[in-house]
Each structure stands twice: as C-alpha cells, then as structure tokens.
Amino acid sequence: MLNELLLIKRGLTQNGFDLSEIHADIKDVGKDTPLRVRLATNGAIARIAMTERGQAVLWTLRDGQHNSFPFTKLGRPLLALPDEERPTEAAWRKMTAGAKRTELLRLIAAHPLNATWMPTWPGTGLRKRLRERLDQLTVLAATDSAAVPATFERFLKALDRTTPILIDLADHLVREIEESEAWITIARSLLLEGGSLYFDVDDDDFDRDAGDSRNKGPISSALSGDGTGGMTGRCSLTGAITRLHEGNFPQPNLPSLGQTYLFAKNKEIPAAHRYGRFAAGAFPVGSQLLKRLGGSLSEITESSRKGITWQLIPSEKPKQSDLLLAFLPGDLTLPIAGVVASETPDLAEQAVEALNRRRIAYETNSQRALADLDGRVRHRSAVDGVQLCIIRKLDPANRKAIFSRLVTVEALHAHALRWRDGCINHPPLAMLVPGPKGEKARRAPPPPIAPADIPAMTRKQFVDGGRRTSDLSGVGAAEVFALFLEEGDVRQRARMVLRTVLQRHGSLLAAAPHALRRSLEDAKDYDRAAALRSVTLLSILLHKADRPKESYMTDAAFKLGQLLAAADVVHVGYCADLRGGNVPPVLLGNAVLSMAQSKPNRALAVLCGRWKPYGAWAKGGTAWRRAAELNGKGETSRAIAIRTAIGQARQVSDLSSDLSAALPDKPAPDRADVFRAELLLGYLAGLPRKEEQGAGAQSGGKDGGNASD
C-alpha cells in the first residue's frame, strides 16, 4: 500500500497541499466516544463532559498498542459488582430511562468502588512514559498547542493527590446521573463495564483544547526533535539517501477499516520471518516521507470529504466493506467518488422510496461530477490525473490496495458517460414495487447503479425459484472497476460478469414478472426492487458487450421474450373469462421460458402447439361482450385482463410467424449468455402499449405485456 500512498502524496504535493508530517506515535481515537475529563491546574477534576459522535476526531499518543494518552481505556468497571448483579443487555434494553437511572443509583449505593485497582491506576509503565512525553512536549508551552503539555502535567499532578483520580471521577458521575438521564449510557459503561476516558484542560484555560486535531503537526515536530539524529540510509520508495524512519509505522484510523498499519507483515506467512526483519527494518523508508504519507491519507479521508474524495463500498464478500479513494489532487472539492459510488440505501430495501433515493443520490452526485469533468475537458485540463484506489482489510493489522489506477480527466469523463448510457440501455419497462407502509404499490423504472454497487449485487444467489437469497462471493471490485475503465478485452470481461449475473439472478428475473402477471399477491414473494436493479446491470453488461438496445430490441431473442410475455397475458385473460379468474400456477409463456433459453426454436414450437384454444378464444366475439358485462358488475380487473389479452393476442400470431425463421435451434456458445439476457429483458418488458381500435372496444389503457401488470 505504500506505493499507492506515494502516488497520492505526490499528487497532493504537486497541487500545493502542505501535508503535515504526522509522527507515527500519533493515532486517531477512531469511533470511540470517551468521557472528556477536564483537569484544573492542581490536577483535580474540574468537570466531565460527554463526547458527541460527529465531533472532530480526537488524537492520542501511543507506543504501538500501549501507553495511550490523553485517550485511555479503563478495561475494568469502577464498581466492584458481582456478575450476577450486573443487568443483562436484554433486560437493560427493556427498561425506561427513569428505570435505568434508578437501577444505576441502586447499584452504586449497594456496591463499593473497585478499590483493588483504582488507587494504583495507571500502572508504573504509563506513568514513566508520561513523564518522558512531557519532557518532549514542553517546547510547546509557549505556542498555540500549550494545552497539550499542560494536560500531561495536570494528569501527573492528579496522580499525586490524596484522593485517587478514578474515585473523584466516580463521584462526578453520580452527581451527573442524579441531575440528568442523558448520562445513563456513558455512566453505565464506566461503572459496570469499563469505558474510555479522554483527558484535557479545563474550558477557557487555553485558546485551544489539547484534543484539537490542529495540534498534531506541532506535536509531531516536538516528538521528532531537530531531525538530525537517527540512522541514514536509502529509502525503498524513492531511492534517496535520507534519515530513515525507526520504530513502528504510522497507524491512521481509516473509515470502516479502523486502525491501519501503513506497512505490516502477516505473521501467518512463514516466509515473512525468514530474514528476521520486521517493521522499519524490513522496509526502510525516509522518516519525513513516511509522516507525509500518513498525512496524505488523513487529508483524503477527512470526514467532511465523504462522497467527494472517498466512499465506503460493499465488498464482494458478505458483511465486508472496502474503502474507495477517488479524487483529483488539484481539486478535492470535485465529487469524483460520486461518479463510481454513491451513498445510497441498503440493497435489501424493497420499497419504491429506496429506489427513488438511490436514483436521486447517484444522479445528483454523478451529474455534478460529470459537469465539472466536462468543464475541465473543455479548458485543457483533461490530462490531469484522477486517482482511484480501493483499500481492503485483509486481517486485523494488514490492509492492502487491491486496485489502483491513475486516469486522465478526459478518460474518466468518457467512461462515466458510457456507464450512464449503459444504465439506460434497457427497453421501456416499469414494475410495481411496494410503496410506503399502508400505501399501494407504485410503478418504478430500473434505477441507475454505480460500478461500486456490483460486488454486493452479485453476492446474492436467488434460490427457491427467486424467492430467497443466499450469500456467495460476488464479482470482485477490481474486476468491476476494470470493466468501468474498459481495460483489456471489454466484451469478454462483460460476458464473464453477465454469466455470473444470469446464474444468480436469472430465477428472479424469470419469476418476478410472471408473478406480477398472475396477481400482486403472488408478487409479494419476490424482491422486485432487486429485479429492477438487475435489469440495469444486464443493460450495462450488454452495452459493454456492444449490444445497444437499438440493436438487441429488434433481434430474435428479445422478441421471443416479448412473445412469451404476451402469451402469459393472454392466458390470464382467458382464465378471467372462462375460469372465473382462477389462474394456474404456471402461465403459458413462462412454461417454456426455461426451454427458450437453450432451445428457442423448440420452445416456440411447443408454444404454438398449445396456442390454438387461446387464439380461438381471443378471436371470438363473446370475450368482448363478457368484458363489458364484468365491467358493468364492477369486476374491472377481470374486464381489463380480458381486453388486454385480446389486444395482445392479435400481435402473437404475426410475431410467432416472424420468429420461426429467425430463431436458431440452439444459441451459439459465444452468444448463449447474451441471448439469454436479451430473452429475459424481452420477457420483462413484454409487448409495447397498443391502443386497440374497432369492434367498439379498446385495450383498456393497460400496458399489457409489461411486468408492471
């Protein structure tokens, strides 16, 4: 990963970013929300305060995994509470806020503080290290970062006070609980479990708190001294002779990935220990360069830049996320991440609102980025390099860049436009998708998807005829981004992904429209929002395989799918008239859909052999009269089904005649997956709306063959 970070650092430096040299011992606190303990000049606790989520990331000094300060984890509860007295998580969740406070106060009154360890906390190792740190940080006493050495000094004074600091802390917690229920959660953590603390100076004692992230640079300088000491050697990254880094590598906290070593060896690999060299000894890097590498990573992944320069993306493996870095070094306000990923609803959401939010989020981000990229192309900055990098967590210490590319603005702009074209490379269709709770289902078109959505989508294997899913390994993010950037043999890559999608989503794409044609009640068993996303994915892959909709919608596979959809519609209308609306489990077209994917000519012959009674019914005049009769009785759904069926039946004969000569006995091996995808899209789309004239009747305004019916 160091090589990728070097490219990022160079890009930022060349565009005028003054990257801080962050010392390896400075770590981010991460997702923890510690109790802020503010100390007075004499070391006493002045007050305590809760740290809210969303505040600026706090820092701490740490030797590897030891001697952390000003952030520290207690590890043990403040109360000496037997396990049987501790409320279970399930019981605690059921309590009201008032009951929780009452229970906490009861436990405090009934049990003593944990006197076995509190008086000697912290251990001698941390106490010694704090004094050493204070000696290094004293140079900051006359600067804007003066609160940092002051915090160390005040904490050391607190350890010399008669009353142990943790006993003083427990008294403050009790007073806060008595006054406000807002303190229940953090008090429970500290008193019953063992929470975390962050020490700082009292409010208004200094212009800047010790925990302020702006202190990282000055602290790094103080810890590094004058920069003249240490071992000199050749940097493995640049080849320059320079002062080399010694000790642990920086460990920035990255979104979702957590604490990340910039260089780490997997201890499970025997060869990694062959030469007995570890950390800086195994990979010598210039000291100043390494600090700037950590600084560049922190700059790019700043929380305010989420969705702009970085985004969490789903991995191809279940319950895992990767970190995508996507940015233009010369302009970190440009939402490049919005071109290839978007912060959208969970893929498990099936409601129409989820599809709308997904569409709006992706279109808003991508359109803004495309407009800005278009401007750069027009103003001669098309050769500027956009950096794309995906970082993955391999094990608790090891992170790896699984994909890294430097792409010109012009190329990214072109790829993004082609991806957008792929998202709409589907026939006109919509599907009824569940609405908000208590509301009717609504029609929704296939939504746009981002490249980064595909790994999670392809993890899902639809089973039980498309009703349920199981998790498998999806298409890898590196493979997807290579497809987006059109690297190598694009058609071959698209067909490989297409095969995976058909194997995993084919049953859903065949079953969902069939169920909708039978009844909305039957369709409730199927994730129609997922089916619509799969339609978009098929459309993109066909586009990458050089099959635009203007071409495939006139070919035999798509038209065969339309014919099968029309046969379903006619079958439903037939049953609405002659069977009182009772529809069999499998409709006429769907019955041969599986056969049509491998033996299309045979499927057409079977369908034609079964068509005669339905065709004769549609041509007779009694069906129209029956529809009018049902409409008069208020049975409008049956009446519409009959009228729609008659309208569709008039097109079936002509379509089947045209197809009989155009269909192969068996799709060519290199086109089998493309044929199947186009067949399914035709089956989903059905025949287009066609107003019926004459005989005093119309089609009823329904989109007869469309999956939304």
N, C-alpha and C positions, 0 to 999 in steps of 0.2 A: 504493500500500500504506500510505502514511502516514495516510490517513483511517481505515482499518481499525485501525491501531495506536492511533490516538487513542481510538477506542471501547473498545479493550481496556484502555488506560491509565486511562480514566475509570472503567470498571467496577471495576478493581482498587483505585483510589484511594478510590472511594466506599465500598468494603467494608473500608477500614482498612489496606490494604497500603502499607507505607513503601517506595516504589520508589527504588532507588539511582539517582543521576544518573551514568550511566556516560559518561565522556569519549569522544569519537569516536576518539581515538588508541589506546584500549584495545581490543585484539582478543583473541578466543579462539584458542588454538593449534589447536583442532579435533581431527582424527583422528590427527595425528602423535603418535608415541611417541618423543620425543627422548631422548638420553642426558642424564641430570642430572649436571651438572658442579658440584660443591660447592667453593667457594673459601675458603681460610683468610684471616686478616686481612691477611697480607702479599701476597695475590694469587696465591699458589701453589695448585695443585690439591690440596685435602685428600683428596678421594676422588671416585669416579664411581659412579653408580647407574643402574640401568635404570628407566625409567618404564613401569609396567604399564598395560595397557588397562583401562578401567573406573575408573581413579582420577579424582578431581575434575579438571575441565577447567582447564588452565593458561592464564594470560593472557600477553600480551606488549604492548609499546608499539610502534607502527609509524606512520610517516608515509605514509598510503596503502599502497603496496606496498613501501616502502623503509625502511631503518634499523630493522629489527626487533630488539628486545632486551627481556627476557632470552632469548627464543627466537630462534634464528638457524639458517639453513640454510647448510651449507658450499658445496654446489654442485659441489665437486670432491673427488676422493678424497685421502686422506692419503698413500697410496703412489704413487710415480711408476712406474706399471705400464703397460707396452705393452698395447695392445688384444688382441694375440694371446696374451698370457699370462693374461688375465682369464678365469676359468672361465665357461662359458655357463650360463644358467639351467637348461637341461635337464640338463647334466652335474652341476650343483650339487645338484639335487633327488635325483639317484640316489645321492649319497654318504651314508654313515652319519655320525652326529655325530662319531665319532672321526676319520673320514677328512677331514671338513670342517676340524676343528681342525688336523690335520696339514698340510693344504694351506695354510691361512692362515699358519701358522708358517713353512712353507717359503717362501711368497711374501714374508713380512716379512724373512726372512733374506737372500733373493736380491735384493731391490729396495730402493733408498733411499727415504726420505721425500721428499715433493714440495717440495723446497726453493725452487722458483721462486716460490711464492706464500705459503707458510706464514709466513715471517718478517714479511711486510707485512700480514698479515691481522689485524683487519679494515681496510677502506680508510679514508682520511682523513675521508670524509663521515660515516661512522658514528661514528668517534672523536670528531669535533667535536659530533655530535648527542648522544652520551652525556654529554659534559660539560655541555651545555645542560640535558639532562634532570636530571642530578644537582643542578644549581642549583635547579631547580623542586621536586625531591623532598626536599631537605634538611630541609624543615619537618616531615617525618615521622620524623626521627631520634629523637625522644623519645616516640613513640607505639607502639602495638601493631604498626604496619607498618614499624618501624625496619629490618627486614631488606631492604626494598626499596632505599632509598638505599645501604645497606651493600653490596648486590650490585653496584650500579653503581660504587661507589668501589673495591671489591676487583677488579673486572674491569679498570678503568683502571690500577690498580697492576700487574696481571698483564701488561699490555701494555708496561710499562716494565722488566720483568725481563729478565735476560740471555738466558735460555732462552725462545724463543717458546712461547706457551701451547699451541699445537697439537702441538708436538714433545713437550712434557710430557704432553699428552693421549694421544698415541700410545704412550708408554712405559707409562702406566697401563693402556691397552687390552691391550697384550702381556702384562702381568703377570696380568690377569684371565683372558685366554684360556688361559694356561698352567695356571691353577688350576681352571677350570670350563668345561664345554661350554655352559653356559647363556648365555655371552657371544658365541657364534658368530654369531648373526644380526645383532646390532647392530654387532659388530666388523667383519663383512663389509661392512655398509652404509657405515660410516665410512671404512674402509681402502681399499675397492675401488670405491665408487660415489660417496660424498659424502652423508653423512646430515645429521641435525639435532641441535642441542645446546640445552640449557636450563640457564642459569647461575643459581646460587643460593648462599646462605651455607652454611657447614658446619653439620652437625647440632648441636643443643643450644646454638648461639651465641645464638639468639633463641627466644622462645616460639612464634613463627610464622614459617614459611618465607616467602621473598619470593614464591614462586609461589602462595601460598594465595589462593583466589578472594575471600576476605573483604577483601583489600587493594584491590580495585577501587574501592570507594567513597572511601576516603581518598586514593588516587592521583588519582581524578577531581577531588577538591576541591583537591589540590595543583596540578594542572595548570591548573585554572580560575582560580586566584588568588582575589581577593576578589569577583569577579563584577561589578565596577563599570565595567570598560573595555569596549571593543568598540562596534560600531555598533548604534544603536537604530532600530527600525522596526516595521512592522505584520506580525505573524505571519500567514502564509497559512492556517493551520489554525484559529486561534482568533479572529483579527481584533484581538487586543490589541496595544497598543504596548508593546514589550519589547525587551530586549537580544537581538539576533539571532545565530544560530549562524554562524560563519565557518569556511571550510575544508571538509574532507571530511566527509561524513555518516558516522554510526556504521556499522560493518560487523560485526554479530554473526554468529557461526557457528551456523547452524541445522541441525538433524538432516537429513542427506541432501542438503540444498540447499547446504551449505557456507557460505563467506563471502558475506554478503548485504548489499548496499548498501540502506539504507532509502530512498534516492532515487537513481536513476540514469537517464541518457538513453542510448538505443541509438544508437550512432554511425552505424549503417547507415541511420538515418532522416534524410534531408537537412533536413527541417523543424525537427528538434530543434536545429539550429545556426543557425537563421535570424537570431536576435537576438544571437548571440554571448554568451549567458549560460549558465553551467554551474553544477552543484553548488548551493551555497547562494545564489548569485546568481540562479539560475533559479527557485528556490522558497524564499523566505525563511521561516525557522521560528525560533521562540523557542529560545534556547540551552538553557535549563533544561528546557523541554518536550521537546526532541529527545533529551536524555540520558535522560529518564524513559521515552520511547517505546522506546528500546533496552533499558532496564532491564525494562520490562514484558514484552517479547518473551523476554528471557532468563529471567524468572521463570516464564513459562508453559511454556517448552520445556526446563526443567531435566530432566536425565536421569532422576531418580527419579520424574518425573511421566509417563513414557511409559505410554500406555494409559489414562491418567487425564485429563489435560488436552490431550494431543497424541498423534498416531499417524501414522506414515508410511502412506500409502495408495497403491495402484497407480494410475498414470495411465492414461488411455485410449490412450496411445501406448506402443509396446513399449520395454522397458528404461528406463522413467522412473517416478519416484515423486514424489508431491506431499506436502506437509506439511499435515495436518489439525489445526487448533486447535479444540477443543470443550470448553468449561468454563463453570462457574458462578462468576462472580467472587467471590461470597460464600462459596464453599466449594470450594477447589481440591483437596479430597480425594475429591470425588464423581466417579466414573469416567464422565463424560459421553461421552468418546471411545469407551467400551465399548458405547454404545448404537448408534453408527453405524459403528464399525470395530472390528476385533479383530486382535490379533497371532496369526495362525494359520499353519498350514503352507503351503508353496508350493502354488499351484494345480496345479502339474504333478504333485504326488504322487497316486498312484492307489491306494495301499493303504488298507485299511479303517481302520488306525490313524490315518491322516491325516484321514479323515472324522470319526472319533471325537474327535480332538484339536480339530478345527475346531468341532465341536458343543459340546464342553465349554468351550472358551475363550470362544466367543461367548455361550453361555448363561450362564456364570458372570459375565462382565462385565456383560452386559445386564440380567440379573436383579437383580444388586446395584444397578445404577444405577436400574432401574425401581422397586425397593423404596424407595430413597431419594427418588426423584422423587414417588412416591405419598405418602410421608410429608410432603413439602413441600406438595403439593396439599392435604392434609388440614389442615395447620397454617398455612394462609393465606399461604404464600409463593409461591403459584402464579404471581404476576405477576413474580417475579424473572426477570431476563433471562439466558438461556443464549446464549453467543456461539459461533457456528460460522463458521469461516474456513478456506479452502483456499488455500495459497500454492504457487505453481508457479515453477520455474526456467525463464525464457524464453531467456536467453543467459548467458554467463559472469558478467556483472555485474548483470543485471536480474532481479528477482523481482516477481511480480505476484499480488495476491489475486484469484483467478478466481471466488470465491464468498464472500459474506459475508452473514450474517443474524443478527439478534437475535431470539430466540424465547423466549416465556414458558415457564416450567417446565411449566405446565399443558398448553400446546400440544405441547411436546416429549414429554411423558408420553403424551398421546393418540396422537401419530404413532408412537411406539415400540410401543405396544400394538397398533396396527393393522398395523404391519410384522410383528410377531410372529404375528399372526393370518394374515397373508399367507404366512408361511413354512410354515404347516401347512395351507394351502388346496389340498392335493393329495389324491388318493384314497389309500387304504391300498395301499402297494406297497413292495417292497424289491428289491434287486438284488444278485446275487453279485458281490462286489468282492474283488480279490486280498488275501490275508492276508499276514502276515509271511513272510519268506523261509523256504521249507521247509514252510509250513503250507497247509492247504486254504483255498479262497476262503470268505468268510463273507457272510451276508446283511446288508445295510446299508440303512437308510431314507434318504430325501433329507435332507441336513443343513441346518440354518439357515444363511443367508448374511446378511452385513451390507450396508447400502447401499454402503459403500466397496468391496465386492468386485466390484461390477457392471462398472466400467470395464475391469478386467483380464479378466473373464469374456467380455465382448463383443468383446474384441480377437481372440479365437480364431475363425477361419473353418475349419470342418471340411470337408475335401476328401477325394477318393478314397473316396467312399461313407461318410465318417465315420471313416476310419482314421487320417488325418493332419491336421495343422493348419498354417495359415499365419497370419501376424500382419497384422492390419489396424488401423486406428484404431477404438477402441471408443466406446461411449456416454460422453459427457463427464461428469466428476464433477459439474459444476454442474447438468447435466440430471438426474442421478440424485438429487442432494440436493433439487432442486425437486420431484421425484416423491415422495421420502420426506416432505417437508413439505407435500405436496399443494397446491402452488401452481398457480394458473391452471386450465386445463381438464385435470383429472387423468385422465379417461378417454382423452382424445385423446393426452396425453403417454404414458400406459401403452401404448396401441395402437401408437404410433410405436416405442417401445422393443421391444415384442413383435414387430413386423415384423423388426427387426434380429436379434433372438434367433432367430427361426424361419429366417431366411435363412442364418444362420451355424451354428446348432446343429441344425437340422432333420434333416440327414442322419444325425447321430449318434443322435438320439432315435428315428429310424426303424430304424437298423441294429443298435444295441446289443441291444435286447430280442429282435429277430429272430435274431441270432447266438446269444444265450443259449438260445433255444428249440431251436436246431439242436444245439449242443453247447458245452460250456465251452471246448473247444479253439478253436472258431471265435471265441468271445467275446474271446479274448486280444488280438485286433487292435484292440479298441475301449476307449477310456478311459471305463470305467463310472462311476468316481468323478465325472468331469466331467458325465456324463449325469445323475447324481443331483443335482448342483448345478444343472444346467439345469432339472430338474423343479421344484426350489424356486423358481427365477427365474420360470418360467412361472406357477407358483402365485401368486406375489406380483403379477405383472402382471395376471393375471385378477382377482385380488382388487381391485386398483386400478381395473380396468375394470368393477367392480360385477358380477363373476361369481363368487360364492362357490361352494364345492364342493357345498353342499346344492342348489344350482340346476343347475350345469352337469353334475353326475353323473347327472341324470335326463333330460338333453336328448339329442337325436339324435346329435350329433357324438361325444360321449363314448361312447355305446352302440355306435355304428358302430365306433369304435376297439376296444372290447371284443370285438365280433363278429369283427373281423379277427384279433385275438389268439387267440380261440378256434379259428378256422379253422386258424391255424398249429399249434396244439396237436393238433388232430385229424389234421392232415397228418403230423405227427411220429409219432403213434401208429399211423396207417395204415402208414407206412413201417417202423416197428418190427415190425409183424406180417407184412406181405406182401413187404417188400423187404429183410428181414434187417437192418434198422436203418440201411440206406443212405438218407440224406436228401438231396434235391436242393438245389442252391444257393439257390433261392428257394422259400419256402413259400407255401401257398395264400393266406393273408390278406395277407402282405407284397407279393405280386404285384400287388395292386390298391390298396395303401396310397397310392401317389403319385396315382393317379386319384381316390381318395376325397377328397383334399384340395381338388380343384377341381370334380369331377363326382361327388358322393357317390351320387346315385341310379343313375348308370351303373355305378359301382363295385359297388354292391350287386347289380345285375342280372347283371354278369359273374360275381361270386362265386357267386350262386345257380345260374347256368348250369353252373358247374364242380363244384358241391357233390354232385351225385347219387351218384357212386360212393363217395364218402367217407361220406355219410349212410347209404347202404345197408350199407356195411361195419360202421358203428357199431351199426346196429340188429340185425345178425345175431348169433346166439349163439356163433358159433365164436371171435370175438375174445376173449370172456371166458375160454373154455377155453384158448385159445392163451396168454393172460397167465398163467394158473395153471401151464401147462406150462413156460413160460420161467422163472417164479419157482422152480419145482422144480429147474431146471437151474442155478440160481444167476445167471441173467441178469436180475437185479432191475430194472435201469434200463429195459430194454425192456418188462418186465412193467408197471412203473409208468406208462410212457409210454402203453401201450395202455389201461390202466384210466382214466387221466386223460383221454385222448382221448374215450373213450366217455361219461364224465361230462360233458365239455364239449359233446359233440355233441348231447346231449339238450336243451341250452339254446339251441343255434344256431337251430333251426327257429322256435321261438317268438320269439326276438329279431329274426330277419330279417323275420318277418311284421309285427311291431310297427313296424319301421323303414321298411318300404316306403311307408307312408303319411305318415311324419313327415319324411322326408328331402327337401330341396329338390333341384331339378336342378342348381342352382349356388348357393353361398352368396352372400348379399347383399354387395356390395362393402364396406360399412362393417363387416361382421362376418366377412369372409373370414379374417383372421388369428386372430380369436378362435375361429372354427370349427376352423381347423387345429390350434391349440394344444390345444383340448379333445379333438380326434380323437387326437392323439399321446399325450395323457395316458391316454385310454382304452386305446390300444394298449399302452402301457407297463404299465398296471395289470392288464389282462385281466379275466376274469370272477372274481368272488369265490369263495372256497373253498366247496364244496358237497359234503357227505358224501352219497354215493350209497347208497341203501337198496334191498333186494330183490335177487332173482336171485343171492343168496348172495355178493354182491361189493360192494366199496366203492371209492371213488375212489383209494384208496392213500394218503390223507392229504396229497396234493400240492396246492399252490396253482396249479392247472393253468394259468390264463391269465396269472399274474403273471410279470413279466420275470425273476424270480429263478430260474425253472426252466430 
